[in-house]
Amino acid sequence: MKKDIAWNTFGNIFYGFCTWVITIIVVRMGSFTDAGYLSLAMTTSSTYNAIALFAMRNYQITDLTHVYSDGQYVSSRILSCIAAYAFLAVAAALSGSLYQAICIIAFMPVRLSEAFSDVYHGIDQLHDRYDLIGKSFAIRGAAVIVIFIAGMAATDDLALTLALISLATFSISILWDQRITSRITAIRLRLRDSRLISLYLSCLPLMLFTFFMGMQMMYAKTVLSQMAGVTKQGIYASISNPTYAVQVFGQALFAPFLPALARCIRTGDHKGFRGSLLKVTGILAGFLALVLLASALLGRWVLMLFFGKKILTYYSLFIPVVLVVIINTFVYWFQGVLVALRKNISLAVGMTVDFVFFAFIVRPMIRAFGMNGASYAQIVSLTCFVVFEIVMILTGEQAITIEQGTGQRGVR
């Protein structure tokens, strides 16, 4: 089990590292303008990928009684991927820049391949096959970085290179994830199953949470691009991209504990739930404190190493974006806990309100603090949301009980 989790952690970190490295390579092989196009393509596609994922992973891996079958989860993912690409194509066409639209449409299949693989990874996780998940991400990461370098060198065109990466990652999803996971358990597609509607409705609040969570980052970059230009937005993105590895590592760190929390809830183990919650939160807090310390000590050196001395002119942007990612990591951890508690509607309502608040303050923040305003607005809004999550967890924790004499256990 430890070896499998190690594989999962390595694969997630390696893939996050590779997708981050291409945001550095694009500056070296292209320009900060190319970095701006890539950043908006990655952020926009991630936002609309929330429709493809439908925030189903945490629900899937905590569905210990198999309310829905593996085939229903996979079928729902195929349909949601098609819908996500349709919505994104319309949004890209309205982006105002033809080349930006082409880059977004070319990169979106990379995200859709992640979503397609994700549902199979959920099945792997329920069978404690974390090694398969890690190997999938490792193969995918290697393909992304090799093809990006080769594509940029051969074509000197960002959009064409992104299309080549899309083709490769979808091939990996089919030839590795679908084929390997189908050996573990029989999966029968049920695209016309009426229960898919029930599954979508169960996860709709989580999809809205993920969508509006992603919209905060996308909207921040979009507003920054409008107010400061694509090149400045590219500089902001280049400085912030290295920090995403922190969030990837953090999520890989806590993901294996979510099924255990769900079991505690299902059996009414209040003590086990609280112990696991505090333990993982403490580990995560310690890890993120070290990240903040390392960023303060090594940030200048790392940025100069990757982007050259000229980037140090904008070093003041670095620590605020590190804080954004640290808060983001806590948001996703507590979100996973609340999904296990089935506080889905509260998550959706809370994040919708939080996004409206963020949209209201981001422009004044950018006008007042320049490029850092995009980070400050996220820090303020997401900190408020973390407080909201903690309150909801404390409320939900009190509902975990064992009904003595009846045999009914779980969340009251």
N, C-alpha and C positions, 0 to 999 in steps of 0.2 A: 504493500500500500504506500509506504513512504517513497519507494522508488517510482511508483506511478505518479504520485503527486509531484515529485521532483521533476519528472518529465513534463508534466502539465505546466509547472511554474517556469521551467526553462523555455518551453515552446512559446508560451504567452509573451515572456520577456523578449525572446529572440525576435518574434514577429513584430512586437511593438518597436524594438530597436531598429529593425530593417525598414519599417514604414517611416520611422523618424529619420533614418539616415538618408532616405531619398529627398527629404526636405532640405538637407544640407547639400547633397550632390547637385540638386537643381540650381543652387546658387553658384556652385563651382563650375558646372557645365553650361549654365544658362545665365540667369540674372535675378536680381531681387524682384523684377516684374514677373518673371516666370514663377518665382516662389509665391508671389501673390496669387497668380492664377491657380497654382497647385493647391495652395492653402484653402482658397474658396471652394475648389472642386472637392477637396477632402472633407471640409466642414459641411458643405451643402449636402453632399451625398450621405454623410453620417446622419444628418438631421432627418432626411427622408428615409434613410434605412430603418429608422424607428418604426415606420409603417411595415416594412418587410419583417423585422424581428417581432413586432407587436409585443415587445417586452415579455415574451412568453418563456424565456429560459428559466428564470427564477420560479415561475409558476410550475413549469414542467418538472424541474428537479425536486420540487417540494410536493408534487402530486404522488404521494407514497401509496395511496389507495387505488391508483390508476383509474381515476374518474374518466380520463380520456386515454385512448390507446396510442401506441407509438405511430401507427398509420395515420391517425387523426392529426397528431402534431405535425407530421411531415407534410400531409396534404394541405393543412392550413398554411404552412410556410411557403409552399409553392404558389398558392393563390395570393398571399400577401406580398411576395416578391414581385409578381406581375403588377399588382396595384401600385406598389412603391415606385417602380420604374415609370409607370404612366404618369403619376403625379409629379415626379421629378422632371420628366421631359417637358411638361407644361411650365413648371417653375423656371427651368433653364432657358426656355424660349423667351421668357419675360425678364431675363436677367439684365438686358440692356447691352450686352457685349456678345457678339457672335462667337468670338474665340473662347470667351469664358464659358458660354453655353456648350460649345463642343467639348471642352475639357471636362465639364461636369458630367455630360452624357457619356463620355468615354470612360470616366473613372467609376461611375455608379455600378457597373457590373462587378467591380472588385468588392464593393460593399455587399452586393447581393450574393456573391459567392460566400462571403463570410456568414451572411444570414442563413443561406442554404446549409452550410456546414454546421452552423450553430445548433440546429435542431437535432442533428445526428450526434453532436457533442453532448447534448442533454441526455440522449439515450445512453451514450458511453458512460457518462457520469453516474447515472442511476445503476449501472452495472459495475461501478468502481473501476472503469478502464480509463483512468486519467492519462495513461501512457499514450493511448491512441490520439487523444486530444492534443497532447504536447507534440507528438510527431507530426501531426497535421499542420500545426502552426509553424513548426521548424521548416518543413518542406515549403510551405507557402511563403515564409519570410525569405528563404534563400532564392526562390523564384522571383519575388518582387525586386530584390536588390540587383540580381544579375541581369534581369530583363530591362530594368530601368537604365542601368549603366550602358548596356549594349544598345538599347533603343535610342537613347540620347546621342550616343556616339555615332550611330549609323544614320539617323534621320535628322538630328538636331531639331526635332519637333516634339513638343511636350504632349500634345493631344494624341498623336499617333503612338507614342511610347506608352501612354496610359491605356490605350486600346489593346496593345499587345499584352500588358500586364493583366488586363481583364480576361483575355482569352486564356492565359496560363492559369490564373487562380480558379476559374470555373472548371477547367480540366482537372485540377487537383480535387475540387469538391466532389466531382463525380467519380474519378478514378480511385481516390483514396477514401474519403469520408463515407460516401454512399456505399461503396463496395465493401469496405472493411466492417462498417457497423451492421450491414445486412447479414454478416456472418454470425454476429452475436445473437440476434433475435430476428424473427420473421417480421417484416414490415409490409403491410398491405395498404396501398394508397386508396384513399376514400374521398375523392375530390367532390363527389355529389352527396356526401353524408350531411344530413340536416343538422347533426350535432356540432358541426363545425361552427355554425352560427352561435351556439351556446358557448363554445370555446372562445370565440372572438369576443363575445360580450363579457366573458369572465376576465379577459386580459385587456379589454379596451381601456380601462382606467390606467393600467400600467403603460400601455402604448402612449397615451396622452402625457403621462409623466415623462417618459423618455423623449417624446417629440419636443415638448416645451423645454426640457433640460438641454437638448441639443440646440434648440432655437436660440437659447441665450448666447452660446458661443458664435453661432452663425450670424445672429443679428448684430452682435458686438463687432465682428469683422466686417460685416456689410456696411454698417454705419461708419466705421473707421475708414473704410475704403472710400465712401462717399465724401467724408469730411476732410480726409488727409491724402487721398489718392491711393492707387493700387500699389505703387512702389513702397510707400510708408506702411501700408497694411502688410506688404510682403516682409518688411523688416520686422514688424511686430510678430508676424507669424513665425519667422525664422528664429526669433529669440524664444518664443513660447513653445515651439515644437519639441525641443529636447526634454521639456518637463513632462510630456505626455507619458514617457516611459515610467514615471513614478506612479501614475494612475493605473497603468497596465499591471505593474508589479503588485500594487496594492490590491487590485481586484483578483489577481491570481492567488494572492495570499489568503483572502477571506472566502473565496468561492467554495472550497471544499467543506467549509463549516456550515453552510446553509442547510444542506439536507439533515445534518445532525440537529440543528436548531428546530427544524420542522418535526423531527421525531420527538424532541422534548415537548413540543406543543401538543402533538398528537397523543402522547401518553400522559399529559398533564404534569410533566416533570418540571415544576417551577424552579426548583433549585438548580437543576442541570441547565435550564435555559438561561438563568441569570449568570451562572458561572461561566458558561461559554460566551455569552454576550460581553461580559466584563473582560474576559481573557483576550478575546480577539480584538476588542476595542483598545485594550492596553498595548497589545503587540503592534497594532496599526499606528497608534499614537507614538510609540517609541520609534518605529521605523520612519514615520513622517517627520519627527523631530530631528532625527539624524539627517534626513534629506535636506531639511531647511538649513541645518548647520553646515553641511557639505556645500550647499548652494552658495551660502555666504562666503565660505572660505575659498572655494574653487571656481565660482561662477565666471569670474573675469577670464581666468586661464582657459576654461573649457570653451567659452564663446569665441575667444581669440583663436584657439586651435581649430575650431570648425569653420569660422567665417572670416578670419583675418582680423587685423588690428582695427579696421574701419568700423567694425560692429561695436567697439567699446564706446563709441559716441552715444550709443543708445542703451548702455548697460543699466541705466536706471529703470528700464522696463522689466528686468529679469526677476528680481525678488517678488514683485507683485504677481507676476504670472505663476511663479512657484507657489505662492499662497493660494491662488485660484485652484490649481491642480490639487493641492493638499485638501482644501475644503471639498472639492469635487469627489475625492476619494471617500471622505466621510459620508457625503451625500449618498453615494452608491452602496456603501456598506449598510447604512441604516435603512436604505430603501430595500435591500435584500431581507433584512430582519422584518420590516413591515409587510413584505410580501408573504413571508412565512406566517405572519400573524393574520394574513388576509385583510390588511388595511388598505386595499387597493384604491378604493374610492377616495379615501382621505389623501393618499399620495397624489392622485390626479388633481383634485381640487386645490391642494396646497401648492403644487408646482404651477398650475395655471395662474393662480393669484400671484405667485412669486415672479412669473415671467412678465405679467402685466406691470408689476412694480419695477422690474428691471428695465423694461422698455421705456418706462416713464423717466427713469433717472440716467440712462446711458448717454444720451446726447448732452445734457447739462454737465455730466461728469467729464466727457471728452472736451467740451468747451473750456471747462475750468482747469483740468489737469493734463490736457494734451492726450497723447497716445496712452498714457497710464490710466486715463479715465475709463477706458474699456475694461481694464482689470479691476479698478476700484469699484465700478458698478457691480461686477460679478461677485466680488468679495462681500459687499454689503448684502446683496440679495440672497446669495447662497448661504451666508452665515445665518440669516433669518430663517432659511429653510431648514438648516441643520437643527436649530433650536426647536422648530416645529416638529421635526422627526423625533427628536428625543422625547418631547412631551407625548407624542402619539405612542411611542414604544412603552413608556412608563404606564400609560393608560391601558395599552393592550396587555402588558405583562400581568396586570392585576386580574385579567380575565382568564389566565391560565389556571386551571383547577382540575381536580379529580373529584368527580361526583361519587362520593362514597356510597357503596351499596347498590349502585345502578350499573356500574361497569362503563358508564359514559365518561370519556376523557377528552381533553383538548382545550379549545378556547370557548369560554362561556359566552 
